[in-house]
């Protein structure tokens, strides 16, 4: 019913840039937010950047000024610049639905590795 197809990611040197893309296939109604989370080894999954239903963007403090989230309809892009080794993680696309569905869906994850 809902599928999130991620692309992008890979290996980059510190200071480099990468772009992630997430395309939603399926239900496009009652979307509360779409965005990106990441999970580094041994750490909890954390929110990186998200777009609310009104288009408002929210960023983690650690990526402000370096990452930018945008969308075209229900395809979300994450443009990452000045990447640092601490940005290394598996990045997951997320869509959160409001009523009546009230649930989240996740992409399969894409690896981002930043070499020092």
trRosetta pair geometry for C-beta under 8 A, 3 or more apart (Angstrom, degrees):
i j d omega theta_ij theta_ji phi_ij phi_ji
1 26 5.3 96 150 -155 45 135
1 27 6.2 15 159 -21 91 110
2 24 7.0 -30 -160 -163 89 94
2 25 7.3 144 -159 82 40 58
2 26 4.0 -151 -101 83 47 152
2 27 5.4 -51 -79 29 100 97
2 95 6.8 -129 179 67 136 136
2 105 4.6 -127 110 -60 131 170
3 24 7.5 143 79 -160 49 47
3 25 4.3 -14 62 61 99 106
3 26 5.8 122 14 -21 68 120
3 105 7.9 -108 -93 162 17 141
4 22 5.5 -7 -174 -170 101 105
4 23 7.3 154 -157 74 51 42
4 24 5.9 -22 -102 -100 71 63
4 25 7.7 -166 -76 21 25 76
4 93 4.6 -161 165 94 136 122
4 94 7.7 -37 -81 -86 171 16
4 95 6.3 179 -77 -8 123 109
4 105 6.1 157 -22 122 114 106
4 106 6.7 -103 38 149 138 21
4 107 3.8 -96 104 -75 116 85
4 108 7.9 -174 83 -8 89 64
5 22 7.0 151 74 -155 45 51
5 23 4.6 -18 59 59 100 96
5 25 6.4 49 -14 -12 110 113
5 107 7.1 174 -73 -128 6 111
6 9 7.6 39 148 -15 112 122
6 20 6.7 -19 -163 -172 98 99
6 21 7.0 150 -155 84 48 53
6 22 5.2 -15 -99 -100 72 79
6 91 7.7 171 -162 100 145 91
6 92 7.8 -97 -66 -140 154 37
6 93 5.1 -175 -81 -9 108 122
6 107 4.3 91 -33 172 117 150
6 108 6.5 -141 27 46 117 78
6 109 7.2 -170 44 56 160 2
6 110 4.8 -144 133 -30 130 120
7 20 7.4 158 83 -157 44 54
7 21 4.9 -11 59 60 91 101
7 22 7.9 -180 21 -75 64 39
7 23 8.0 20 4 -2 105 101
7 110 7.3 130 -137 -91 9 155
8 18 6.2 125 173 165 105 96
8 19 5.1 -113 -127 101 138 59
8 20 4.0 -161 79 -107 140 44
8 21 5.4 124 -22 9 119 74
8 78 7.8 -178 88 59 159 89
8 110 6.3 88 76 133 67 160
9 18 6.5 60 -110 170 24 140
9 20 6.0 47 -50 -98 76 96
9 91 6.4 -166 -91 38 116 117
9 110 3.7 -163 -23 147 151 111
9 111 5.5 115 168 69 133 44
9 112 4.9 -109 -139 -71 85 72
10 18 6.5 -176 47 -125 89 131
10 111 7.5 78 -80 91 19 81
10 112 7.1 9 43 -118 34 55
10 113 7.3 -78 140 36 32 85
11 113 4.7 -20 -106 73 73 107
11 114 8.0 168 -156 -84 52 25
11 115 6.5 34 -174 -22 97 110
12 16 3.8 -140 172 85 114 137
12 17 7.1 -145 -160 52 156 21
12 18 5.5 -137 -28 -50 148 110
12 83 5.6 68 92 61 128 148
12 112 7.7 -21 18 -166 107 83
12 113 7.4 151 24 85 61 57
12 114 5.8 -24 73 -111 84 68
12 115 7.2 -168 93 20 33 83
13 16 4.9 100 60 -24 67 123
13 114 7.4 55 168 -163 12 68
13 115 5.4 -46 -110 68 54 95
14 83 6.6 -130 -133 97 42 72
14 84 5.8 39 -139 -123 97 47
14 85 6.1 -33 -86 -39 113 78
14 114 5.7 84 -84 167 63 104
14 115 6.6 -110 -25 89 78 47
14 116 5.2 34 -31 -121 134 46
15 82 5.9 -22 -135 -134 46 55
15 83 7.0 -55 23 52 10 63
15 84 8.0 57 -50 -80 46 61
16 83 5.5 -32 69 37 67 111
16 114 7.4 -173 48 -131 99 91
17 79 7.3 -3 -171 -179 112 78
17 80 6.1 164 -154 92 63 61
17 81 4.6 -12 -103 -107 104 64
17 82 7.6 17 -77 -16 79 37
17 83 6.7 162 -93 -15 30 105
18 80 5.0 -4 60 60 78 112
18 83 6.5 34 7 -51 100 147
18 112 6.2 176 75 -131 160 111
19 77 6.3 -17 -170 -168 103 100
19 78 6.9 156 -158 81 53 54
19 79 5.4 -14 -108 -106 87 64
19 80 7.1 -175 -84 21 35 77
20 36 6.5 91 90 -105 145 145
20 77 7.1 152 83 -159 54 49
20 78 4.2 0 55 53 103 105
20 80 7.2 45 -4 -12 97 113
20 91 5.8 -87 -103 112 161 148
20 93 7.7 -170 150 -67 120 99
20 110 6.4 165 -129 68 112 139
20 112 7.6 -65 -64 -66 121 124
21 75 6.5 -2 -171 -180 97 101
21 76 7.3 157 -155 83 49 48
21 77 5.4 -15 -102 -104 74 74
21 78 7.8 -155 -68 22 33 70
22 34 7.2 -170 95 173 129 116
22 36 7.3 180 -19 -79 141 90
22 75 6.9 169 86 -156 48 55
22 76 4.7 -10 59 58 101 94
22 77 7.8 -168 23 -74 70 32
22 78 7.8 41 -5 -9 104 100
22 93 3.5 143 -121 -115 147 149
22 107 6.0 -110 -130 -53 113 147
23 74 7.2 81 -161 110 53 80
23 75 4.6 -12 -104 -108 73 93
24 28 6.8 129 109 -95 128 80
24 31 8.0 -22 -136 -98 177 143
24 34 7.0 -95 -47 -114 130 140
24 74 4.0 -71 46 150 120 119
24 75 7.1 -143 14 -75 73 47
24 76 7.9 56 -25 -5 98 96
24 95 5.9 73 -104 -65 128 152
27 30 7.8 -26 157 47 114 90
27 97 7.3 11 111 -99 131 139
27 101 7.4 124 131 -67 160 157
28 31 6.7 -43 -170 -28 47 121
28 73 7.7 -27 -144 173 137 98
28 74 5.3 -118 -122 -44 104 148
30 97 5.4 55 111 -164 98 90
30 98 4.9 -123 179 57 94 85
30 99 6.8 -112 -159 76 137 41
30 100 7.5 -45 -157 19 174 51
30 101 6.2 144 97 15 135 110
31 34 6.3 -6 176 -41 129 98
31 53 6.0 157 97 -99 72 95
31 74 7.1 169 -46 -113 165 109
31 95 6.1 -59 -137 -169 107 105
31 96 7.3 100 -166 75 65 51
31 97 6.1 -58 -107 -103 45 65
31 98 7.6 68 138 4 6 87
32 52 7.3 -44 161 -150 59 69
32 53 5.6 -65 -146 -39 30 115
32 96 4.5 -59 65 106 109 96
32 97 6.1 131 -1 -153 96 12
32 98 4.3 121 -66 -47 107 89
33 50 5.0 22 175 172 122 121
33 51 6.4 164 -155 82 73 46
33 52 5.1 -37 -98 -108 94 48
33 53 6.6 -84 -66 -35 53 70
33 94 7.8 12 108 109 93 98
33 95 7.5 -180 93 -150 51 46
33 96 4.7 15 52 44 87 112
34 50 6.8 169 90 -154 30 77
34 51 5.5 -9 61 55 78 97
34 71 6.9 91 73 -92 130 140
34 74 7.1 150 -57 -152 161 71
34 76 4.9 -160 127 -52 123 145
34 93 7.4 -2 -174 -175 91 92
34 94 6.9 173 -152 91 49 57
34 95 4.9 -11 -105 -105 86 77
34 96 7.5 -161 -74 20 41 70
35 47 6.7 26 118 -155 138 95
35 48 7.2 -178 160 63 103 75
35 49 5.5 -155 -157 104 106 51
35 50 2.8 -61 -62 -104 154 71
35 51 6.0 165 -73 12 87 61
35 58 7.6 -35 -103 61 153 91
35 69 6.6 -10 -128 -143 82 159
35 76 6.9 -129 -94 175 29 159
35 93 7.6 177 100 -151 27 57
35 94 5.7 -16 66 60 69 97
36 47 7.8 114 91 -161 49 56
36 48 4.6 -38 101 58 96 119
36 49 5.4 20 45 52 99 81
36 50 7.3 -159 27 -74 52 62
36 69 7.1 -162 10 -102 109 123
36 76 7.5 -167 -42 124 91 128
36 78 5.0 3 -20 -65 154 151
36 91 5.6 -5 -170 -175 114 104
36 92 6.9 146 -156 76 61 44
36 93 6.0 -37 -98 -100 69 53
36 94 7.1 161 -98 15 18 88
37 45 5.1 36 157 174 128 103
37 46 6.3 167 -159 84 85 31
37 47 5.4 -51 -103 -99 83 43
37 48 6.0 167 -117 -2 23 89
37 91 7.2 159 84 -157 42 55
37 92 4.8 -18 65 63 93 98
37 94 5.6 50 -8 -21 108 128
38 45 7.1 176 90 -149 26 67
38 46 6.2 -22 61 60 73 80
38 48 5.2 63 -7 -52 103 123
38 87 7.8 -41 171 -168 171 62
38 89 3.8 79 172 107 111 143
38 90 6.6 158 -154 79 67 42
38 91 4.8 -28 -97 -100 90 66
38 92 7.0 170 -88 15 34 75
38 112 7.5 -51 -127 37 127 122
39 43 6.4 -176 -163 84 62 84
39 44 7.1 -85 -125 148 92 24
39 45 4.2 -40 -76 -93 107 73
39 46 7.3 142 -85 12 56 67
39 89 5.7 155 70 -172 27 109
39 90 5.3 -18 60 58 86 93
39 92 7.1 26 -1 -8 102 116
39 109 7.9 -47 37 -127 108 129
40 43 4.4 31 65 33 89 127
40 86 7.9 -41 -86 -169 157 58
40 88 6.3 81 -120 96 105 71
40 89 4.2 -74 -71 -97 70 98
40 90 7.9 169 -84 16 31 66
43 46 7.4 -36 142 -16 115 110
43 89 7.8 -63 62 -113 125 117
45 92 7.0 -18 -146 28 126 134
46 60 6.5 63 144 -99 113 146
47 50 6.2 -37 -167 -27 117 116
47 58 7.7 -2 145 110 132 111
47 60 6.0 162 98 -62 72 103
48 59 7.4 -22 155 -147 51 65
48 60 5.4 -62 -135 1 36 121
48 63 5.8 41 -166 2 83 159
48 67 6.6 -64 163 128 104 172
48 78 7.2 38 110 -142 131 145
48 91 7.1 -20 -6 -134 155 100
49 57 6.7 -7 -172 -170 98 96
49 58 6.8 167 -152 86 51 53
49 59 4.9 -5 -104 -106 87 71
49 60 7.0 -91 -58 3 60 79
49 63 6.6 -93 -52 94 103 141
49 67 5.5 -142 -44 124 140 127
49 68 7.8 134 -149 -177 163 9
49 69 4.1 177 140 -39 129 131
49 78 6.1 145 57 -121 132 108
50 57 7.2 162 84 -150 42 52
50 58 5.0 -8 56 55 88 100
50 69 7.0 11 -40 104 4 174
50 94 7.6 -41 -106 72 109 110
51 55 6.4 -22 -170 -142 102 34
51 56 7.1 150 -155 74 54 39
51 57 5.6 -24 -97 -95 71 68
51 58 7.9 -177 -79 18 26 75
51 69 5.7 -150 -47 128 98 124
51 70 7.9 89 -72 -130 139 16
51 71 5.7 -112 39 -20 172 128
51 76 6.5 -162 16 -123 128 119
52 55 6.8 -36 71 34 75 19
52 56 4.4 5 33 53 120 91
52 57 7.9 -137 8 -65 79 24
52 58 7.2 69 -33 -13 98 109
53 98 7.6 -24 -47 -20 148 128
57 69 5.3 164 -137 63 117 105
59 63 5.5 -125 -176 82 108 95
59 64 4.8 132 106 -83 134 75
59 67 6.3 160 -136 74 121 106
59 69 7.5 -179 -82 0 91 112
60 63 5.1 64 66 19 92 100
60 64 7.3 -139 90 -33 44 80
61 64 5.9 -36 -149 -2 35 117
62 86 7.6 -102 -178 118 133 124
63 66 5.3 -106 -166 63 60 102
63 67 4.0 -3 166 11 118 123
63 80 7.7 -60 -152 -125 119 91
63 87 7.7 95 -96 -109 101 110
64 67 7.7 -52 -79 42 19 84
66 80 6.8 23 141 -159 91 63
66 81 5.3 -143 -166 70 68 74
66 82 4.8 -101 -130 60 110 105
66 83 7.6 137 171 -74 127 44
67 78 6.2 -12 -168 -173 108 93
67 79 6.8 153 -158 82 54 54
67 80 5.1 -11 -106 -106 87 69
67 81 7.3 -176 -79 24 39 68
68 78 7.5 156 79 -157 44 47
68 79 4.5 -12 60 59 95 105
68 81 7.9 24 0 1 99 105
69 76 6.6 -6 -169 -175 98 102
69 77 7.0 159 -153 84 50 55
69 78 5.4 -16 -100 -103 78 71
69 79 7.7 -168 -76 21 30 72
70 76 7.4 162 86 -155 37 58
70 77 5.1 -14 63 59 85 103
70 79 7.3 18 10 -5 107 109
71 74 7.3 -7 -171 -117 122 17
71 75 6.4 151 -156 81 74 49
71 76 4.8 -30 -97 -102 96 65
71 77 6.8 177 -87 14 40 76
72 75 5.2 -10 63 61 83 103
72 77 7.8 39 1 -14 88 111
74 95 8.0 22 -163 -109 107 137
76 93 6.8 149 63 -140 122 113
78 91 7.5 -138 66 177 155 145
80 83 5.6 54 141 -76 111 103
80 87 7.0 140 -174 -178 136 150
80 112 7.5 25 58 -147 167 151
83 87 4.9 -107 -157 56 84 151
83 112 7.5 -126 -146 168 140 119
83 114 4.6 -150 141 -106 110 133
84 87 5.3 110 58 -8 64 101
84 114 6.0 92 111 126 17 156
85 88 5.8 -19 -175 -14 53 115
85 114 5.0 -149 -95 96 37 102
85 115 7.2 20 -96 -152 92 10
85 116 4.8 -17 -58 -61 131 98
86 114 7.8 -34 33 61 33 134
87 112 6.4 -57 135 120 93 126
87 114 5.2 61 63 -9 97 143
88 112 6.4 -153 -129 104 42 74
88 113 5.2 35 -130 -129 103 49
88 114 5.1 -129 -60 28 86 82
89 112 6.1 6 56 56 59 97
90 109 4.4 12 170 -175 114 122
90 110 7.0 149 -159 68 68 25
90 111 5.5 -38 -102 -93 71 61
90 112 7.6 156 -107 18 22 73
91 109 6.7 145 71 -153 37 65
91 110 5.4 -29 62 63 91 81
91 111 7.7 156 15 -104 79 11
91 112 5.4 43 -17 -8 117 117
92 106 5.4 -14 177 -162 123 103
92 107 5.5 176 -161 58 65 87
92 108 8.0 -153 -123 82 84 17
92 109 4.9 -32 -85 -92 83 77
92 110 8.0 158 -81 16 39 66
93 106 7.1 140 79 -162 57 50
93 107 3.7 55 45 -9 96 131
94 104 5.9 -14 -166 -169 101 115
94 105 7.2 156 -152 80 53 48
94 106 5.7 -17 -100 -104 73 68
94 107 7.5 -103 -57 4 42 84
95 104 6.8 158 82 -153 46 64
95 105 5.1 -4 55 53 95 95
96 103 7.9 -143 -145 117 58 25
96 104 4.9 -25 -99 -98 71 87
97 101 3.9 -12 118 80 140 127
97 102 6.5 -90 96 -45 87 14
97 103 5.9 5 48 53 107 55
97 104 7.4 -175 14 -84 74 36
97 105 7.8 45 -16 -6 106 96
98 101 7.3 77 77 49 30 85
98 102 6.7 4 -176 -81 27 62
99 102 5.8 16 -90 -52 52 98
106 109 7.9 8 159 -49 108 80
107 110 7.6 -20 123 -18 130 90
